[in-house]
Amino acid sequence: MRQIQGRLTMDKEPAFDIATSARTRGSRPEGAVLLRASGLSKAFGSQLVLDGVDLELRQGEVVILRGFNGSGKSTLLNILSANLEPDAGVLELGVNGARKIFRFPSRWWQKLGLNNRFTPELIFNKGFGRTWQDIRLFSSLSLRDNIAAAIPEQVGENPWFAVGRFSAVQRQESTVASSSQEELELLGLGEEGALLAEKLSVGHAKCVAIARAVRAGAKVICLDEPLAGVDTLHKKKIVELLRVLAQREHITLVIIEHSWNISQIMDLATTLWTLEGGKLRVEQPSMAGLPPVNADNESDIQQLGRTATLTSRRVVGKEVATPFLEVEDLVVYRGRRLIVGDYQEDGGEIKGVSFTLRQPGLYHLHAPNAWGASTLIEAIAGIIPVARGKIRLNGKDIERFSPWHRVSAGVRIALARANGFQSLTVREMFDLAQVRSLPEGFDLLLEKQMSSLSGGERQKVVLWSILHGPAFMVGIFDEPYMSLDVREAERISAELGRLASEKAILITVPASTCSTGEGFYEVP
Amino acid sequence: MNYLLHLTIYFCIYAILAMSLNVMVGYCGRLTLASSGYFAIGAYSYALASVLLGWHFVPAILLGIIISALASLVLSVAAWRFKGDVFVMFSLAVQAIILGVCVNWAVGSAELGTWANLTNGPLGISSIANPVHTRGNFAILALALMGGAAVLCRLLLASPFGRILLAMRDDELALRGLGKGVKMAKVYAFAFSCGLAALAGSLYAAYLGYVNPSVAALDFSVLWLCMAIIGGMGNLYGPFAGAALLLLLPEVLRFAQMPTAVADDMRLLLYGVFLILMTFFRPQGICGRYRVD
């Protein structure tokens, strides 16, 4: 069984091989063609998302697939992994010499799905695996079982053999368990083998998801935003893992990523696919048109616990800022697990989190994954109870207020993963949020259901609902840029910057554990 | 002593049913209301085989299990496409059809066992052969069958097959995206689950010597589902806890010397209160890890 070579540890700098990188970058490998698609089209209702896309994927390529929100990146990936059927086109797969051709539209008898024609499992068995934007580990299984479940050709998966060939199954199970454990050790998660996947932080979970696809035997892996929502430390780890897969394991990769993360994987890339107006453009990888990496220019730094920092930007012309939201010694648990607050090394009382947001002001909370930024925000919103501490809004204690009471007191919160009401249309969302003026660019989306929008479009609607709804005093945004494209992120960022001249705005961003020094790729 | 044996036999029947529901709901993540239907298939198959054909206990029980496992295809093929509310509605329809067949497959004065009368309608089938003559022996038989079912559950569910079922329950699309087909896994798991329900049904028919259409009623499906949920899903011990609780609750009332009519209502009331308390304080059940949504 193959294994990911090379140990990836948390503290080691990625071993960047300039020679290999120079060789691969900018020159498409001339390996065998693994996938060829011609004329792929897909429409949702009246909106044509893919309009005759032609593409070719060769062995050893590392493709970066980019495009604006709603340009059809995820749709294309869903088609390549057979989660979605195109309306028209031809798809030709050819891994391991065996060719398989799918023509669309399918005939009615093929649509019955009785003969396993165009299904994810069939595509995977042709060597095409994928990972998901929302990770999708098996949440109630341990990490070890997550990987074990993916390992192919297990005798005991057939119930007759599970009972009839008990000892053979047991023998294979011990091999499977030890190789799953080995895999976790390579990811630096050796001691977390029995941990349930639902308790894992985003960064680690994305690593496990990639390793799971590799262990299942994928020769080509399509990755949907592997770096989104991941802090700098884990980003490095994932990039290093991708490098190992591409350069040592010779796995072909197709990576969807947003522009500000692309800079970190650009040196791996051999090909750039850009989706625009339903067409796919194939280019040489280059950094042109990508946002520069900004250095932080915050003026005031507050330390939150050991690893997170709150930085604020000075608002020109408004020197006197009044404390507006004060959080004092806050401790929050989920179940029995301490999330917000730090255990003291000497075993003393737990140290809560304290900080102050002044108005006006723009604040960035840089917290590593699993630090508990989302939990902190939910506690401020009143969604989960606090164990200890004070939350004061404009001098008034609000920790006993209900969530809607807090909203009417002037607090607005955009959670990272609660993207609106799925069964409402965009227009209904705006009506519900009392948005007075419809922002431009939403005309085509207004009558669509939230559930039919792409992740970035949903995020857009939620953010605009808050920004253009009734007036507020404190706005807290949990990873607002996570699934937005550069254009949209710039728009939101400008809007937030403008608001910050009157209100207190707090934005959380996944950050590195080495606090303010590096790693915050801010949209200009 | 007789009373204890009686309780033991009922415990075995309930535990087998809870195991059956544990497979379908706890491991496959499909909430079903058709369990009483498959229980009835087992009970009627056993009754007909023993009364009309004079079959012995073991072949009669096997017949029930095989018919029920084949009939489970209706549910498993539906589960290829449906889950959640739609599947619950589908299972409700299956239960209603089976109940309808039990009540109505008897035309006029036709003799039992002819194509015109297979179930004897609302009157049910009586004088079903009991394989053993004393209650003690029957309790031993029931315990042995329950033990066998438990061992089979352990072998199946603690194996890679069980892991595939749990992964499928958590995220079917992600599992398929790893190259694992799930259709046959569903077919096998549902056949096993419905086979267990039929085993419980056959035991019930053999013990009482009488079966009527009320065994296919929706009330039983709901009651057994409550039992399995309270016991805890997605593990191997929950079914026993649930069965014990379901059995002991009415017995406590009996010892409180309550009139039967009042005790019956009290029993339902207590189940209701218990279920509400469980959803608040221990939604994953007494022994469970998995929360049924």
Chai-1 contact restraints between the chains, C-beta under 6 A:
chainA,res_idxA,chainB,res_idxB,connection_type,confidence,min_distance_angstrom,max_distance_angstrom,comment,restraint_id
A,P120,B,R176,contact,1.0,0.0,6.0,A-B,restraint_1
A,P120,B,G177,contact,1.0,0.0,6.0,A-B,restraint_2
A,E121,B,R176,contact,1.0,0.0,6.0,A-B,restraint_3
A,E121,B,G179,contact,1.0,0.0,6.0,A-B,restraint_4
A,E121,B,G181,contact,1.0,0.0,6.0,A-B,restraint_5
A,F124,B,G179,contact,1.0,0.0,6.0,A-B,restraint_6
A,N125,B,G179,contact,1.0,0.0,6.0,A-B,restraint_7
A,R130,B,G177,contact,1.0,0.0,6.0,A-B,restraint_8
A,R136,B,D171,contact,1.0,0.0,6.0,A-B,restraint_9
A,R136,B,A174,contact,1.0,0.0,6.0,A-B,restraint_10
A,F138,B,A167,contact,1.0,0.0,6.0,A-B,restraint_11
A,F138,B,D170,contact,1.0,0.0,6.0,A-B,restraint_12
A,F138,B,D171,contact,1.0,0.0,6.0,A-B,restraint_13
A,S139,B,D170,contact,1.0,0.0,6.0,A-B,restraint_14
A,S140,B,D170,contact,1.0,0.0,6.0,A-B,restraint_15
A,S140,B,Y290,contact,1.0,0.0,6.0,A-B,restraint_16
A,L141,B,L166,contact,1.0,0.0,6.0,A-B,restraint_17
A,D145,B,R163,contact,1.0,0.0,6.0,A-B,restraint_18
A,A149,B,R163,contact,1.0,0.0,6.0,A-B,restraint_19
A,A149,B,A167,contact,1.0,0.0,6.0,A-B,restraint_20
A,A150,B,L178,contact,1.0,0.0,6.0,A-B,restraint_21
A,Q154,B,P160,contact,1.0,0.0,6.0,A-B,restraint_22
A,G156,B,S159,contact,1.0,0.0,6.0,A-B,restraint_23
A,G156,B,P160,contact,1.0,0.0,6.0,A-B,restraint_24
A,G156,B,F161,contact,1.0,0.0,6.0,A-B,restraint_25
A,E157,B,P160,contact,1.0,0.0,6.0,A-B,restraint_26
A,E157,B,F161,contact,1.0,0.0,6.0,A-B,restraint_27
A,E157,B,I164,contact,1.0,0.0,6.0,A-B,restraint_28
A,P159,B,L156,contact,1.0,0.0,6.0,A-B,restraint_29
A,P159,B,F161,contact,1.0,0.0,6.0,A-B,restraint_30
A,P159,B,Y188,contact,1.0,0.0,6.0,A-B,restraint_31
A,A162,B,L156,contact,1.0,0.0,6.0,A-B,restraint_32
A,A162,B,S159,contact,1.0,0.0,6.0,A-B,restraint_33
A,A162,B,F161,contact,1.0,0.0,6.0,A-B,restraint_34
A,V163,B,L155,contact,1.0,0.0,6.0,A-B,restraint_35
A,V169,B,S159,contact,1.0,0.0,6.0,A-B,restraint_36
A,A216,B,L178,contact,1.0,0.0,6.0,A-B,restraint_37
A,A216,B,G179,contact,1.0,0.0,6.0,A-B,restraint_38
